[in-house]
Amino acid sequence: MANTASAKKAARVIARRTAVNQSRRSRMRTFLRKLDDAIASGDKTAATAALRAAEPEIMRAAQKGVLHKNTASRKVSRLAHQIAKIGA
């Protein structure tokens, strides 16, 4: 347990940041779940629309430090590739 005032404050700040990050991660995962459903349905237009909605959420998560920038780019690239395969 934190003993000093600064350590107690740091624990409070960490708790707040954790809640914010969990919220951002959850929001991103919701968009990814919708995108996965659209890809699984085989509807290319719905999947493209879902990707267009999910990509800013993924990149925002990377910008805010929830994901690494390269991880976010890799996710978007793989998802775009999956969508491109739907028509083929």
C-alpha positions, 0 to 999 in steps of 0.5 A: 500500500502507498505510504507517501502522499505522492504515492497515494496520488499516483495510485489515484491517477493510475486508477483514473487512467486505467479506467479511461484506457479500458473504456477506449479499448472496449470501444475499439473492440466493439467496432472490431466485433462489428467489423468481424461480423460484417466480414463473416456475413460476406457482405463487402459493402457492409464490411467496407463501411464497418472498416471505415468506422473502425479504422479511426477508432483503432488509430485513436487508440494508438494515438492515445497509447492504448495500442502501439502505432505499428500494431494499429497499422497492422490490424487495419492492414489485415482487416483491409486484406480480409475485406479485399478477399471477400469479392475474390 
